[in-house]
Amino acid sequence: MNPQPNRPYRKSLTSQGLIYMAEQEHEVTVQNLSISGALAKLNNDWHSQHIKDIFSILSASTSIDLYLPELRLAGEAEVVRVDTVEDHHITLALEFKNVAYYADQWQHQRTAYRKNVSDIGRIVLNGAGYNFTSVNVSMGGLMIRIAETVAVKPGSITQFEFKPLGLAGNIKIIWADTLADIGTFIGLQYVKLQNNELKGIPRFHK
C-alpha cells in the first residue's frame, strides 16, 4: 500500500465524549484522533438502522459541537463521512473547525459549555442602547464586545436582545473589561428570558 503523506498522523485510542446534533446530546467513543479531526462511534442510542435519520439530520447542517473531557477538547467540528461498522454502530469522521484544548480543566470551573458565536445584538447600558458582538454563548449567559469604551457596574441588571438565538429579557452584568482599540468586553448572566427555551447551545454535562 502506498503511503499517504498528506494525511495527518492518527493516534488510535478509546476515549468517551459527547456531541451535540439535532438539538440533542449523544454519547460517542473516539476511536482515533489527529490534529485535524477524529473518528467517533455513536454509542447505544444510534445503530445502523438509523443511518437514514443521520443523513437527514446532516442534510440540514453538517456542523456539530463536541466535548471530549478526557482529552480536554471542546468546540465545533464538521461531519465529513458517515459509516457503519461490524457491530452495527455508526461512525462519524469529524474535521475540527473551531476546537480548543483546555489545560485549566475548564469543565470543573465553569457551569456550562461555551459555544463560540459571533453575531450582533442589542443591550441597554446606563440608560442608552448599544450594539454588541457576541463572543461566546452558554446555557447560563454570554460574553459580548462593544466597540467603544463604556463604563458599566458589575452586579447591575439590564435588558438585552439577541435575535440570532431568539434571546431577549433581563440580564446581569458579572464583569467588564476595557481594552484599548478593541472595546469593552462584558460577561453576562441570564436573569429572566422572554423565551426560556435556548436552542442550538449544548449543556455538555458529563
C-alpha positions in Angstrom: 0.0 0.0 0.0 1.3 3.4 -0.9 1.9 5.9 2.0 -0.4 8.9 2.4 2.0 11.8 3.1 -0.8 14.4 3.1 -2.9 12.7 5.8 -2.1 13.8 9.4 -0.9 11.1 11.8 -3.8 9.5 13.6 -3.4 8.1 17.1 -5.7 5.1 18.0 -7.4 5.4 21.3 -10.6 4.8 23.2 -12.0 7.9 24.8 -15.5 8.8 25.8 -17.2 12.1 24.8 -20.3 13.9 23.8 -21.5 15.5 20.6 -24.5 17.9 20.1 -26.5 17.1 17.0 -30.2 17.7 16.1 -30.7 19.7 19.3 -29.7 16.7 21.4 -26.5 15.4 23.1 -25.2 12.0 22.2 -22.5 9.9 23.8 -19.6 8.8 21.5 -16.4 6.8 21.7 -13.5 8.4 19.9 -11.5 5.7 18.2 -8.7 7.7 16.7 -7.5 11.3 16.7 -5.3 13.6 14.7 -4.5 17.3 14.7 -7.2 17.9 12.1 -10.0 15.6 13.2 -11.3 12.4 14.8 -13.3 9.2 14.2 -16.1 8.8 16.6 -18.5 5.9 17.1 -22.1 6.8 18.2 -22.9 4.8 21.3 -26.1 2.8 22.1 -28.6 5.4 21.2 -27.8 5.1 17.4 -27.5 2.0 15.3 -27.1 1.2 11.6 -30.9 1.1 11.1 -30.9 4.8 12.0 -28.4 5.8 9.3 -31.1 7.4 7.2 -32.0 9.6 10.1 -28.4 10.6 10.4 -28.2 11.6 6.7 -31.5 13.5 7.1 -30.0 15.5 10.0 -26.8 16.2 8.2 -28.6 17.3 5.1 -29.7 20.4 7.1 -26.2 21.0 8.6 -23.0 19.0 8.9 -21.7 21.2 11.8 -21.8 19.7 15.3 -20.4 20.6 18.7 -18.2 18.2 20.6 -16.9 17.8 24.1 -14.1 15.3 24.9 -13.5 15.7 28.6 -10.7 13.0 28.9 -8.8 14.8 26.2 -9.8 18.3 27.3 -11.0 19.2 23.9 -14.2 21.2 23.1 -15.6 23.1 20.2 -17.1 22.7 16.7 -16.5 20.1 14.0 -17.9 19.1 10.6 -19.1 15.6 9.8 -17.3 14.7 6.6 -18.2 11.0 6.4 -20.7 8.5 7.9 -20.1 4.8 8.0 -21.4 1.6 9.7 -19.1 -0.8 11.5 -19.2 -4.5 12.1 -21.1 -4.2 15.4 -23.9 -2.3 13.6 -23.0 1.0 15.1 -22.5 4.3 13.2 -19.2 6.1 13.0 -18.7 9.7 12.1 -15.5 11.1 10.6 -15.1 14.6 12.1 -13.0 17.5 10.8 -12.2 20.1 13.5 -13.3 23.6 12.7 -13.0 25.5 16.0 -11.7 23.3 18.7 -9.7 24.3 21.7 -7.6 22.4 24.3 -8.4 23.5 27.8 -5.4 22.9 30.1 -7.1 24.5 33.1 -9.8 21.8 33.3 -12.5 24.3 32.4 -15.3 21.8 32.8 -14.7 21.8 36.5 -14.5 25.6 36.8 -17.5 26.7 34.6 -21.1 25.7 35.0 -21.8 25.3 31.2 -20.1 24.8 27.9 -19.4 28.0 26.0 -20.1 27.9 22.2 -18.2 30.5 20.1 -20.9 32.6 18.4 -20.2 35.9 16.6 -23.3 37.9 15.8 -25.0 41.2 16.6 -27.3 42.0 19.5 -28.5 45.0 21.5 -28.1 45.9 25.2 -29.1 48.8 27.4 -26.3 50.3 29.5 -26.5 53.5 31.6 -29.9 54.3 30.0 -28.6 54.1 26.4 -28.7 51.4 23.8 -25.6 49.8 22.4 -25.0 47.3 19.6 -22.7 44.4 20.7 -21.0 41.5 19.0 -21.2 38.2 20.9 -18.0 36.3 21.7 -19.5 33.1 23.1 -22.8 31.9 24.4 -23.8 29.2 27.0 -26.9 28.0 28.7 -26.1 30.4 31.6 -25.2 33.6 29.8 -23.0 35.1 27.2 -19.8 37.2 26.6 -20.1 40.3 24.4 -17.9 43.0 23.0 -19.0 46.6 22.5 -16.8 48.5 20.0 -16.4 51.6 22.3 -15.5 52.3 25.9 -18.4 52.0 28.2 -18.4 52.3 32.0 -20.6 49.6 33.5 -21.3 48.4 37.0 -20.9 44.7 37.8 -23.9 43.3 39.6 -26.4 45.6 37.8 -29.3 44.1 35.8 -30.3 45.4 32.4 -32.2 44.5 29.3 -30.8 42.9 26.1 -31.9 41.3 22.8 -30.0 38.8 20.8 -32.1 37.9 17.7 -29.8 35.2 16.2 -30.7 32.8 19.0 -34.1 34.3 19.8 -33.0 35.7 23.2 -34.4 38.7 25.0 -35.1 39.8 28.6 -33.2 40.7 31.7 -29.5 40.0 32.1 -27.0 40.6 34.9 -23.5 42.1 34.4 -21.0 39.8 36.0 -17.8 41.5 34.9 -16.5 44.1 32.4 -13.0 44.8 30.9 -12.0 47.6 28.5 -9.1 47.0 26.1 -7.6 49.9 24.2 -8.5 50.0 20.5 -10.7 46.9 20.9 -13.6 47.9 23.0 -15.4 46.8 26.2 -15.9 43.1 26.9 -18.7 42.2 29.3 -19.7 38.8 30.9 -23.4 38.5 31.3 -25.7 36.0 33.1 -29.4 35.4 32.2 -31.8 36.6 34.8 -35.2 36.4 33.1 -35.7 35.5 29.5 -38.8 36.0 27.5 -38.3 32.6 25.9 -36.8 30.1 28.3 -36.0 27.6 25.6 -32.5 28.2 24.3 -31.8 26.1 21.2 -28.6 25.4 19.5 -26.4 25.5 22.6 -25.4 22.3 24.4 -25.0 21.9 28.1 -22.4 19.1 27.8 -22.9 17.8 31.4 -21.0 14.6 31.6 
